Amino acid sequence: MPRHRVLIIAILFILPFVGLETRLVYLQGLMAETYREQILKKRTGVRLLPLWRGRILDRNGVVLAQDLRGFDVQIRIGDFEKRPDAAEQLLRLLPDRGEEITERLRVIRERVEEKVVGLPLKQARRMRVQEARVAYPFLVDIPFQAALMIESHPDRIPGLDVQEKLRRRYPYGALAAHVIGYVGQIQREEYDRLLNSGFFREELGESVDDAQFELLKIRGLFMDELIGRTGVERQYHKELRGRRGAILRERDTQTGETRDVPATLGEPGRDIRLTLDLDAQTRAERALAGKRGAIVAMDVWTGEIYAMASAPAFDPNDLAPPPNNEAIRRMADRDAGLPALNRAIASAQPPGSVFKLMTGLAALQEGRIEPSTSFPCEESILLGGHSFDCWIFEHGRGHGPQDLAGALQRSCNIFFYSCGKRLNMLSFRSWMAAFGLGEKSGIDLPAESPGRIPRQATAAKATVGEMLNISIGQGELLVTPLQAARMTAAVANGGRLPRPRVVMRGESPPSDHVETGARPEFLAVIRQGMWQVVNEPGGTASMSGMSRFHASGKTGTAQTVPGKPNHAWFVCFFPHEQPRFAICVFVEYGGKGSSAAAPLAVPVAEALQRYLPAAAQPSNETPPSGTPVAPGD
């Protein structure tokens, strides 16, 4: 082979090694110091940033729920046990949490031992040393003074790290608790579901590697997740929660210094502004003090809820972590009145005479009566050996001839029995549904009850007796206070059934409603009768105090189980000339609607006056004189 070819082949063979040697010289010489410094720096862990939950505000910006800073403690068990009296020192600092401290130390030691079970001796020793350096969650929500002492005297109680944590707090306690709701610690099944779905992993992103994520999971650091349990906290949990962030902590192995490197940027939760007015809500809850019941106040046009009170209530501060076990037990205690139950949307009850609004309207719509039709209230209606009476018969007299407006004013049973006898249950049922009864309203709160109206399948077979019962709000009929308020709003605004909501949509929210199909002239007759209920002598709510608000309303007294008092109801809207608000008051086993329910609407109406234009402000005139003739509703 020619020598020049050999030379070329040799050069081509040697060139790659020359390049490699050059690179080695560069790395080991010129860049050696740089890489040595990088190697000495080591990522030692990931720190999760706390989730900053959004605030919940009333319609005027008053804070009703917010996150506040608290102090939690993590423990490195190896450093802690280097000082024999560390536990004793800690017990002196937190004497009221002795049992908790002892139990947590036991659990953490057991967790460390569980990780070395089955390992070879040498590997087990190495694992113990490693785990002894791990910071485990230890104590939650310690006082500021204790946190300061631990941080400023690490020599006395070594191995403890104080971390600022966020606590969900409700400044007004039980006020609006059923609307706001509360948060609770994530449960095991919820945690497993989120973990298996990849929720936690995807949220942290690629900056946190799989090994680091597994370490976070093993340490149980995702178990501090808070979940909205009821109310707005549950309904808007995703918006309120925000997004979790993480920081990578790097440690210089020479100096021991650490620095934090952002890995995943978190996002605070969104603030939620409610439609509630704090003053109206406060007055509604005070009105219900010592009772069981509900009050709902809503805008008849937009469906915005200005007040939604349910009694008895609960303090969500007692249920947010760390929870009060006695408060949790009481939530479902029937003897305590089931404080967890939002009676405004979840308690469906017989509506009694407030339902006469529907009976009169359906009779008009179906052509069974005219506005001027009159029925005499003189004697009972006998059917199958049962007597259907008017409440006034207890006083030895009847109402005499009554038209629809007068029958509403005096709540005459005989008039509405007469309407019920003439109605067809199928068509009657369609009008109930048109005004939102028998179905959920679509309010942006969980656990709403649909109530109950006669089923389609059985309506065609309804007996006369069933029709008579339904016509005065008894029988196969259950209504929630929210449904009653919504029904009243539709009567007030000319037949538009608004969709209620508790969260604001903007400064000028669009009206979200369904047309009921009711004729305006017939609704006007119903409104006239409601005006007479409140504003004319003999009206069952004429002594309630609501006349000064130019209100129109209807009382109701619903029979319950034998041996129990009646339920008391009152629905109204005001002002009559320019309707703006509808109110429903329900008092469980309260007695008569005229005396037990109607007066409770007054303080709520007072609070809502501020939202009325000056021309529509109610007068302070004395309510019409004269005592109603033995008001029974």
C-alpha distance (Angstrom), angle and dihedral (degrees) to the residues before:
residue distance angle dihedral
M1 . . .
P2 3.85 . .
R3 3.79 113.7 .
H4 3.79 93.8 -124.6
R5 3.80 90.6 59.1
V6 3.80 91.4 51.1
L7 3.79 89.4 50.5
I8 3.82 91.9 51.6
I9 3.81 92.1 49.7
A10 3.80 91.5 48.5
I11 3.79 92.0 51.0
L12 3.82 92.1 49.5
F13 3.81 89.5 49.3
I14 3.82 94.5 49.5
L15 3.83 98.8 43.1
P16 3.86 96.8 78.1
F17 3.80 90.9 52.0
V18 3.78 90.6 50.2
G19 3.79 89.5 53.6
L20 3.78 91.0 48.1
E21 3.79 92.5 49.5
T22 3.79 90.4 48.8
R23 3.81 90.6 52.2
L24 3.80 91.3 48.8
V25 3.79 91.2 51.1
Y26 3.82 89.1 50.4
L27 3.80 93.7 48.9
Q28 3.80 97.6 41.1
G29 3.75 96.1 39.3
L30 3.77 118.6 25.2
M31 3.84 96.9 25.0
A32 3.79 99.0 30.6
E33 3.79 95.4 101.5
T34 3.79 93.6 47.1
Y35 3.80 94.2 51.8
R36 3.78 92.4 42.2
E37 3.82 89.3 57.8
Q38 3.79 91.7 48.4
I39 3.79 92.3 49.2
L40 3.79 91.5 50.1
K41 3.78 89.0 56.5
K42 3.78 111.7 77.9
R43 3.77 133.9 -178.0
T44 3.77 105.4 -123.4
G45 3.77 102.9 179.1
V46 3.76 153.0 -30.4
R47 3.77 124.4 -99.9
L48 3.78 118.2 -156.5
L49 3.77 116.6 -138.2
P50 3.80 115.8 -131.9
L51 3.79 118.6 -102.9
W52 3.80 109.2 -112.4
R53 3.80 104.3 -148.1
G54 3.79 118.4 -148.7
R55 3.79 121.3 -106.3
I56 3.79 125.5 -108.0
L57 3.81 113.9 -136.9
D58 3.78 135.6 -176.6
R59 3.81 118.7 -117.8
N60 3.82 90.7 -86.6
G61 3.80 96.0 49.6
V62 3.81 99.5 -97.2
V63 3.82 109.7 150.3
L64 3.80 112.3 -116.8
A65 3.82 99.3 166.8
Q66 3.80 131.6 15.5
D67 3.79 145.1 152.2
L68 3.80 116.4 -103.0
R69 3.79 128.0 -173.0
G70 3.79 119.7 -99.3
F71 3.79 135.3 167.9
D72 3.79 127.9 -106.9
V73 3.81 128.8 178.6
Q74 3.80 130.0 -135.9
I75 3.79 121.6 -165.5
R76 3.81 133.5 -147.6
I77 3.77 97.6 -157.4
G78 3.80 94.9 -158.8
D79 3.80 94.5 57.6
F80 3.80 91.6 39.9
E81 3.80 92.8 56.9
K82 3.79 93.6 49.2
R83 3.78 87.0 82.8
P84 3.83 110.3 58.0
D85 3.80 94.9 -152.6
A86 3.82 96.6 45.1
A87 3.80 93.0 108.7
E88 3.78 91.1 48.1
Q89 3.82 91.2 50.7
L90 3.80 90.7 50.4
L91 3.80 92.7 49.4
R92 3.80 89.5 53.4
L93 3.80 89.5 52.3
L94 3.83 94.0 47.3
P95 3.83 105.1 25.4
D96 3.82 94.7 162.5
R97 3.81 92.3 58.4
G98 3.78 99.7 52.4
E99 3.81 96.9 121.6
E100 3.78 91.6 47.6
I101 3.82 92.8 50.2
T102 3.80 92.5 49.3
E103 3.80 92.5 47.9
R104 3.80 94.6 46.9
L105 3.82 91.8 50.7
R106 3.78 89.9 51.5
V107 3.81 93.2 49.5
I108 3.82 93.5 48.5
R109 3.81 92.7 48.8
E110 3.79 90.0 50.0
R111 3.79 90.8 49.3
V112 3.80 90.6 54.1
E113 3.81 91.5 49.8
E114 3.79 92.3 48.7
K115 3.79 89.7 61.2
V116 3.80 94.1 57.6
V117 3.79 97.3 46.7
G118 3.79 110.1 122.1
L119 3.81 95.5 8.8
P120 3.82 122.6 126.8
L121 3.80 112.5 -97.4
K122 3.80 96.2 -105.9
Q123 3.79 93.0 46.4
A124 3.81 91.1 45.2
R125 3.83 90.9 55.2
R126 3.78 90.8 49.6
M127 3.82 90.8 48.8
R128 3.82 91.7 50.5
V129 3.79 91.4 52.0
Q130 3.79 90.5 47.7
E131 3.80 94.7 48.2
A132 3.79 92.0 45.3
R133 3.80 86.9 65.0
V134 3.80 94.4 49.3
A135 3.81 116.6 105.7
Y136 3.82 107.8 -127.0
P137 3.83 124.5 -169.2
F138 3.80 105.5 -99.5
L139 3.82 118.7 160.8
V140 3.79 131.6 14.1
D141 3.80 129.8 -145.9
I142 3.78 102.7 -4.6
P143 3.83 120.3 178.8
F144 3.79 119.0 -87.7
Q145 3.82 91.9 -116.7
A146 3.80 91.4 55.6
A147 3.80 91.4 46.7
L148 3.80 90.3 51.3
M149 3.80 92.4 49.7
I150 3.82 92.9 50.3
E151 3.80 92.9 48.0
S152 3.80 95.8 44.7
H153 3.86 96.3 44.1
P154 3.82 107.3 40.5
D155 3.81 89.4 154.2
R156 3.82 92.1 65.4
I157 3.79 96.4 50.0
P158 3.81 107.9 17.2
G159 3.80 124.7 -169.5
L160 3.80 96.9 38.8
D161 3.78 123.1 120.4
V162 3.79 120.3 -168.3
Q163 3.78 115.8 -146.2
E164 3.75 128.1 -171.2
K165 3.79 109.1 -124.9
L166 3.77 133.4 -177.8
R167 3.79 121.4 -113.0
R168 3.80 124.7 -164.5
R169 3.78 109.1 -123.3
Y170 3.80 133.3 -177.8
P171 3.83 109.6 -154.3
Y172 3.80 95.2 -161.2
G173 3.79 96.6 46.6
A174 3.80 112.8 -150.2
L175 3.81 94.2 5.1
A176 3.83 110.0 123.0
A177 3.81 89.1 -10.6
H178 3.80 93.7 149.2
V179 3.80 91.6 54.3
I180 3.81 97.6 39.9
G181 3.80 95.4 40.1
Y182 3.77 123.6 -170.5
V183 3.81 141.7 -99.1
G184 3.79 128.8 -118.5
Q185 3.79 138.2 -170.5
I186 3.77 113.8 -85.7
Q187 3.82 113.3 -95.9
R188 3.78 123.5 -130.2
E189 3.81 95.8 -107.1
E190 3.82 90.9 48.0
Y191 3.79 90.7 48.6
D192 3.80 92.7 49.5
R193 3.79 91.2 49.2
L194 3.82 93.3 52.0
L195 3.80 92.1 42.7
N196 3.80 94.2 50.1
S197 3.80 91.1 46.5
G198 3.80 89.9 57.9
F199 3.80 92.7 -117.6
F200 3.82 96.9 136.2
R201 3.80 93.8 40.3
E202 3.79 95.5 49.9
E203 3.79 92.1 46.4
L204 3.82 92.8 59.5
G205 3.79 94.0 48.1
E206 3.81 130.3 -158.4
S207 3.81 95.9 -48.8
V208 3.79 87.5 79.6
D209 3.80 109.6 60.6
D210 3.80 125.0 -141.7
A211 3.80 94.1 -102.2
Q212 3.80 92.0 53.3
F213 3.80 90.9 46.5
E214 3.80 91.0 51.4
L215 3.79 89.9 52.0
L216 3.81 90.9 52.1
K217 3.78 89.5 49.3
I218 3.82 93.5 48.6
R219 3.79 90.7 51.9
G220 3.80 90.5 52.9
L221 3.79 93.7 -123.5
F222 3.80 93.3 146.1
M223 3.78 90.6 57.3
D224 3.81 90.4 82.8
E225 3.81 89.1 74.0
L226 3.81 112.6 130.3
I227 3.78 120.3 -141.7
G228 3.80 126.1 -160.1
R229 3.79 105.1 -117.4
T230 3.80 105.0 -176.4
G231 3.78 141.9 -1.7
V232 3.78 123.3 8.1
E233 3.81 89.7 -22.1
R234 3.80 87.1 66.5
Q235 3.81 101.0 32.5
Y236 3.82 93.1 51.3
H237 3.81 98.2 28.8
K238 3.80 94.4 127.1
E239 3.81 93.4 53.1
L240 3.81 93.7 42.6
R241 3.81 95.9 45.5
G242 3.79 100.8 64.1
R243 3.81 121.7 -169.6
R244 3.79 128.8 -58.0
G245 3.79 119.7 -120.7
A246 3.81 131.6 -160.0
I247 3.80 138.3 -153.3
L248 3.79 126.1 -152.8
R249 3.79 112.1 -139.3
E250 3.82 116.2 -147.9
R251 3.78 122.7 -164.8
D252 3.80 127.1 -158.7
T253 3.81 104.7 -135.7
Q254 3.81 92.0 -154.3
T255 3.78 101.2 48.9
G256 3.79 99.2 21.6
E257 3.79 89.7 -131.0
T258 3.78 118.6 143.4
R259 3.75 132.8 -155.2
D260 3.78 132.0 -170.4
V261 3.79 120.9 -126.3
P262 3.83 118.4 -166.7
A263 3.80 109.9 -118.3
T264 3.80 105.7 168.3
L265 3.77 122.4 14.0
G266 3.79 112.4 -133.2
E267 3.77 126.0 -147.2
P268 3.82 126.1 -143.5
G269 3.78 117.4 -122.9
R270 3.77 121.2 -98.6
D271 3.80 119.9 -98.2
I272 3.81 113.6 -116.3
R273 3.81 118.9 -147.0
L274 3.79 114.0 -155.1
T275 3.78 127.3 -149.2
L276 3.82 89.2 -129.0
D277 3.78 120.5 115.9
L278 3.80 109.5 -141.7
D279 3.81 94.3 -144.2
A280 3.81 94.6 48.9
Q281 3.80 90.3 45.6
T282 3.80 92.3 49.7
R283 3.80 92.4 50.0
A284 3.79 92.2 47.4
E285 3.79 92.0 52.7
R286 3.80 92.7 46.3
A287 3.80 89.3 51.8
L288 3.81 89.4 56.0
A289 3.81 95.3 46.0
G290 3.80 110.2 137.1
K291 3.81 92.4 8.6
R292 3.78 137.5 93.8
G293 3.76 113.3 -124.8
A294 3.77 147.1 75.6
I295 3.79 142.6 -99.4
V296 3.80 124.4 -158.1
A297 3.81 125.6 -174.0
M298 3.81 119.4 -176.0
D299 3.79 142.0 169.6
V300 3.81 105.8 -105.1
W301 3.82 92.0 -144.6
T302 3.80 106.4 39.8
G303 3.80 101.1 25.8
E304 3.81 91.4 -127.5
I305 3.80 111.7 156.9
Y306 3.80 111.3 -132.1
A307 3.80 95.0 177.7
M308 3.79 133.4 11.9
A309 3.79 113.5 172.7
S310 3.78 127.5 174.6
A311 3.79 126.0 -176.6
P312 2.92 134.9 -116.4
A313 3.78 95.5 33.3
F314 3.80 136.5 -176.7
D315 3.79 137.0 -134.8
P316 3.82 109.6 -112.7
N317 3.81 89.3 -157.4
D318 3.82 86.8 71.9
L319 3.80 91.6 55.9
A320 3.81 102.2 42.6
P321 3.84 112.3 93.9
P322 2.95 123.2 -45.4
P323 3.83 85.9 40.2
N324 3.77 129.0 -156.1
N325 3.81 105.6 -118.8
E326 3.79 93.6 -153.3
A327 3.81 90.2 53.0
I328 3.81 90.1 51.2
R329 3.82 91.1 51.6
R330 3.80 91.8 48.5
M331 3.82 93.4 53.7
A332 3.81 92.1 76.1
D333 3.81 97.2 31.6
R334 3.81 110.4 124.9
D335 3.77 91.6 -162.1
A336 3.80 88.0 57.8
G337 3.81 90.2 50.8
L338 3.81 98.5 -103.1
P339 3.82 97.1 -81.6
A340 3.82 90.6 -167.9
L341 3.82 91.2 64.5
N342 3.79 115.6 97.6
R343 3.79 96.9 -147.3
A344 3.80 91.5 -171.5
I345 3.82 92.9 69.7
A346 3.80 107.5 8.4
S347 3.80 104.8 43.5
A348 3.81 110.6 79.9
Q349 3.81 113.4 -170.7
P350 3.82 138.8 167.0
P351 3.84 104.6 -78.7
G352 3.79 97.3 -149.6
S353 3.78 117.1 -166.5
V354 3.81 97.3 -8.3
F355 3.81 83.5 76.9
K356 3.80 89.4 64.0
L357 3.81 85.5 85.2
M358 3.82 87.3 68.9
T359 3.80 94.4 42.9
G360 3.80 93.1 53.1
L361 3.80 93.4 44.0
A362 3.83 93.8 47.8
A363 3.82 90.9 49.5
L364 3.81 89.7 52.5
Q365 3.80 94.1 44.8
E366 3.81 93.2 48.5
G367 3.82 92.5 48.1
R368 3.81 93.5 -115.8
I369 3.80 92.5 126.4
E370 3.80 139.5 11.6
P371 3.80 124.1 -133.5
S372 3.81 88.2 -103.1
T373 3.81 96.0 46.5
S374 3.79 110.4 126.6
F375 3.80 130.7 -160.7
P376 3.81 123.4 -170.5
C377 3.79 117.4 -118.0
E378 3.80 98.0 -152.9
E379 3.79 110.4 111.6
S380 3.79 142.8 14.9
I381 3.78 125.0 -89.0
L382 3.80 109.4 -119.4
L383 3.79 118.6 -150.9
G384 3.78 126.8 167.2
G385 3.76 93.3 -22.0
H386 3.82 91.9 -50.0
S387 3.79 122.9 113.6
F388 3.82 118.7 -140.8
D389 3.81 105.0 -158.2
C390 3.77 139.6 -177.3
W391 3.77 115.9 -117.7
I392 3.81 91.6 -122.1
F393 3.80 92.1 64.0
E394 3.80 86.5 79.4
H395 3.81 85.3 71.6
G396 3.79 93.9 53.5
R397 3.79 97.8 -106.2
G398 3.80 143.9 74.4
H399 3.79 133.9 -129.7
G400 3.78 94.1 -113.0
P401 3.82 121.2 -140.4
Q402 3.82 111.8 -8.4
D403 3.79 134.1 -172.6
L404 3.83 120.2 -156.7
A405 3.82 97.3 -88.8
G406 3.82 91.3 46.4
A407 3.81 91.8 46.1
L408 3.81 90.2 53.8
Q409 3.80 90.7 46.6
R410 3.82 92.5 54.3
S411 3.83 96.6 26.9
C412 3.79 91.7 -125.6
N413 3.81 110.3 -167.3
I414 3.81 94.8 -163.7
F415 3.81 92.7 60.5
F416 3.79 92.4 52.8
Y417 3.80 93.4 42.6
S418 3.80 85.1 56.6
C419 3.80 90.2 51.8
G420 3.79 91.1 47.6
K421 3.82 91.9 53.9
R422 3.81 89.3 56.2
L423 3.79 97.9 45.8
N424 3.79 129.0 90.1
M425 3.80 112.1 -131.2
L426 3.82 94.2 -137.5
S427 3.80 93.8 55.7
F428 3.80 91.0 38.6
R429 3.79 89.4 53.4
S430 3.82 91.1 51.8
W431 3.80 90.1 58.0
M432 3.79 91.3 49.3
A433 3.80 89.1 53.9
A434 3.81 92.1 44.9
F435 3.80 88.6 59.9
G436 3.81 93.5 49.5
L437 3.80 101.5 -97.8
G438 3.78 120.8 140.0
E439 3.80 94.1 24.8
K440 3.79 139.2 71.4
S441 3.77 114.6 -89.3
G442 3.80 94.0 -138.0
I443 3.79 94.0 -118.4
D444 3.81 113.5 167.0
L445 3.80 94.2 -110.3
P446 3.82 129.3 94.8
A447 3.81 127.4 -116.9
E448 3.80 98.7 34.2
S449 3.81 116.7 165.5
P450 3.82 118.9 -134.8
G451 3.79 91.6 -146.5
R452 3.77 117.1 -145.7
I453 3.78 139.6 -86.7
P454 3.83 127.7 170.1
R455 3.79 111.1 -66.6
Q456 3.77 119.4 -108.7
A457 3.80 91.3 -122.7
T458 3.80 94.3 55.4
A459 3.82 99.9 34.1
A460 3.82 92.9 85.2
K461 3.81 89.7 55.5
A462 3.81 96.3 49.3
T463 3.79 114.3 139.2
V464 3.79 125.0 -135.3
G465 3.80 89.2 -108.0
E466 3.80 91.0 54.9
M467 3.80 90.1 49.3
L468 3.80 91.3 51.8
N469 3.81 92.0 50.6
I470 3.80 93.4 47.3
S471 3.81 92.0 47.8
I472 3.83 91.3 67.1
G473 3.82 96.1 39.0
Q474 3.79 100.9 -94.2
G475 3.80 133.2 105.2
E476 3.80 121.5 45.0
L477 3.78 94.0 2.9
L478 3.81 130.7 107.2
V479 3.80 125.4 171.8
T480 3.81 133.9 -178.8
P481 3.83 120.8 -136.0
L482 3.82 88.9 -113.1
Q483 3.81 91.1 54.6
A484 3.81 90.2 49.1
A485 3.82 91.1 50.5
R486 3.81 91.1 47.7
M487 3.81 91.8 48.9
T488 3.80 89.0 51.4
A489 3.81 91.5 48.9
A490 3.81 90.4 55.1
V491 3.81 90.9 51.3
A492 3.81 90.0 49.3
N493 3.80 99.1 47.5
G494 3.79 98.1 46.6
G495 3.79 102.3 -91.1
R496 3.81 105.8 -44.2
L497 3.81 113.0 132.3
P498 3.83 106.0 -147.3
R499 3.78 123.0 -148.2
P500 3.82 106.8 -124.2
R501 3.78 122.3 -133.5
V502 3.79 139.0 173.3
V503 3.83 99.8 -158.1
M504 3.79 122.2 75.0
R505 3.79 119.0 -116.7
G506 3.80 98.6 -167.3
E507 3.77 143.8 -54.7
S508 3.83 93.0 -67.9
P509 3.81 105.2 27.3
P510 3.79 116.8 -163.7
S511 3.78 117.2 -115.9
D512 3.79 111.4 -102.6
H513 3.77 107.9 -164.2
V514 3.80 146.6 134.7
E515 3.79 122.7 -131.0
T516 3.79 111.5 -119.4
G517 3.78 95.0 -159.7
A518 3.80 92.9 -128.3
R519 3.80 115.4 149.5
P520 3.83 113.9 -111.1
E521 3.83 94.3 -133.1
F522 3.81 91.0 54.8
L523 3.80 92.4 47.9
A524 3.80 87.7 51.6
V525 3.81 89.5 58.2
I526 3.84 90.5 51.7
R527 3.81 91.0 48.5
Q528 3.81 90.5 50.1
G529 3.77 90.4 53.8
M530 3.81 90.2 48.9
W531 3.82 89.8 50.9
Q532 3.79 89.8 54.7
V533 3.82 90.7 49.8
V534 3.78 90.4 63.4
N535 3.79 105.4 24.6
E536 3.81 109.7 36.0
P537 3.82 131.0 67.8
G538 3.76 111.2 -94.8
G539 3.80 91.7 30.0
T540 3.80 110.1 134.1
A541 3.84 91.5 -127.9
S542 3.81 97.8 36.8
M543 3.81 91.4 111.2
S544 3.82 95.6 45.5
G545 3.81 96.0 93.4
M546 3.79 92.8 -120.1
S547 3.82 93.9 112.4
R548 3.81 91.8 82.4
F549 3.79 88.3 65.0
H550 3.84 91.0 54.6
A551 3.79 85.5 -117.4
S552 3.78 128.1 168.0
G553 3.79 119.0 -154.8
K554 3.77 152.9 148.4
T555 3.78 130.4 -128.4
G556 3.78 125.6 -146.4
T557 3.79 136.8 -165.8
A558 3.79 111.9 -170.4
Q559 3.78 124.4 -163.8
T560 3.79 115.8 -125.7
V561 3.80 133.7 -175.6
P562 3.82 117.9 -37.3
G563 3.77 112.4 -81.5
K564 3.79 94.5 23.1
P565 3.83 126.6 102.2
N566 3.81 119.3 -108.1
H567 3.78 124.1 -93.2
A568 3.81 114.7 -109.3
W569 3.83 121.4 -137.5
F570 3.78 137.4 178.9
V571 3.81 129.5 174.8
C572 3.78 125.9 -178.9
F573 3.79 145.4 155.2
F574 3.80 131.0 -151.9
P575 2.93 151.8 -117.1
H576 3.79 93.4 21.7
E577 3.81 94.6 -150.7
Q578 3.83 95.9 47.2
P579 3.81 107.1 18.6
R580 3.80 114.5 -149.7
F581 3.80 108.8 150.2
A582 3.80 136.9 37.2
I583 3.79 121.5 -162.0
C584 3.79 130.5 -167.3
V585 3.80 122.3 -168.6
F586 3.81 120.3 -169.2
V587 3.81 123.1 -179.1
E588 3.78 114.4 -173.1
Y589 3.81 110.6 -131.1
G590 3.81 86.5 -10.1
G591 3.80 98.6 139.6
K592 3.81 120.6 -134.1
G593 3.79 120.0 22.0
S594 3.81 91.5 -143.3
S595 3.80 94.0 61.1
A596 3.81 106.3 19.5
A597 3.82 102.0 40.3
A598 3.80 113.1 19.7
P599 3.85 97.3 61.7
L600 3.82 90.2 53.9
A601 3.81 90.1 67.7
V602 3.82 91.7 64.1
P603 3.83 99.9 77.7
V604 3.81 90.7 45.3
A605 3.81 91.4 51.2
E606 3.80 89.2 49.4
A607 3.79 90.7 56.7
L608 3.81 92.5 48.3
Q609 3.82 94.7 53.1
R610 3.81 90.2 88.0
Y611 3.80 90.1 69.8
L612 3.81 94.2 55.6
P613 3.82 120.6 94.2
A614 3.80 114.2 -109.7
A615 3.80 92.1 -106.9
A616 3.78 90.6 56.5
Q617 3.81 96.9 46.2
P618 3.83 108.9 127.4
S619 3.75 119.3 -116.5
N620 3.76 126.8 -113.6
E621 3.79 92.1 -128.8
T622 3.77 117.3 143.5
P623 3.81 111.2 -98.4
P624 3.82 114.9 -103.6
S625 3.76 111.2 -73.3
G626 3.74 123.7 -120.5
T627 3.75 131.8 76.6
P628 3.80 117.5 -102.5
V629 3.78 113.0 -109.3
A630 3.79 101.6 -101.1
P631 3.81 95.8 -45.4
G632 3.78 109.1 -141.5
D633 3.78 100.9 -179.9
